[in-house]
């Protein structure tokens, strides 16, 4: 079964305690230190019992991130972008394919045109 790359997972490989903060950081694409500091500040600033209850509930219900979910760091960054803004990600992929299609059409036009100079260069290489 293929694991979903857009789902929230506990990140046990980068965990300090249960992997909730590391999972949130991986999901959002930010540094885990900022998530940990934010959680501590939120707890100290008045959310004492609720932040701990939420932390334990997330740790209880969320699945651990499968090992090898991402093939590279670039793959992880791409999927973080998909999670944060899927429309932008699909637009970027569409734009890349349009650019490739345009370049391929230019090559095809140049190759199939009646370019005698190109034909002479090809004949000279034989």
N, C-alpha and C positions, 0 to 999 in steps of 0.2 A: 504494500500500500504506500502511496506517495503522501508524505506529510505536507500539510498546508504551510506555505511560506508566509501567509498573511495572518496566521493565527497567533495569539499571545501564548508564549511558553515561558515557564520558569527556566532561567539560565543557570543550571547547576554547575557548569564549568567555570563561570565567573562569579559564583555566589560567595558571600561572606557568611550568610546564615541559611536561608532557605532558597534564595535565588529570585525573590520577588523583585527587588530593586534592579538587579541585573537584567531580569526579563523585561521590566518596564523600559529600561534604558535601551535594550536591544530593539524592542518594539517601536520606540519613538525615534531611535537613531541619534540619541544624545549620550553624553558621557555618564557613566554609572555613578560617578562621584556626585554630580549635581542632583541626581535622583535621591541618593542616600542623604545628602545634606538637606534637601527639601523635605524628605520624610521626617527627619529629626526636628527640623524647625516647625513643621506642621504639628508634630506631637507636642513639642514644648509650648507652642503658641496657643494651646487650648484644645487641641483635638486628642488629648491623651487616650481615653479608652477607645475612641472610635477608630483612630489610625491603627492601633494594635489589633483591634477586631477585624478591620478590613485586611490588614496584612495577613493574619492567620487564615481568613476565609479564602483569600487569593492563593495562599500556599496550599491550602487543603484541596481546592477545586481545580486549579490549573494543572495542565500536564507539563512534564519536563521536556525541555527542548531536545529533539533527537540529535544524536551525534552525527555530524556530517550533513546537516540540513543545508548549509551553504557550501558551495564548492570553493569559494574564494572570498576575499574581503570586498571585492567589487560586486560580487553576487549579493552579499549581505547588504551593501549600500543600496543596490538597486531595489531589493525587496523592501527595505525600510522606506524608500521613496514611494513605492507602490502603496504601502500601508498608510502613509501620511497623506498622499494626494494621488489617488489612482487615475484621475482624469489627466493630470499633468504627465504622469508616466506613460499612459497610452498615447498621448499626443506626441511625446518625445520619440517613442518607438515608431509611430506613423511618420513623423518628420524624417527620421533616419531612413526608413524604407523609401519614402518619396525621393530623397536625395540619391540613394543608391539606384533607384529606378531611372532617375533623370540622367545620372552618369552613364548607366548602361545604355540608355537610348542614344546618348551622344556618341558613345563608342560604336554602337551598331550603325548609326547614321554615317559616321566617318568611314567605317569599314565597307558598307554597302554602296556608298556613293561612287560616282564615276570619277575617282581621283586617280589620274594617270601617274602622278608623281608617286603615290603610295604603291601603285602596281609595279612601277619601275624599281622602287626600293625593295619590294618583296622578291621580284625576279632577280635582283642583284645579290640577294642573300642566298639564293639556291645554288 
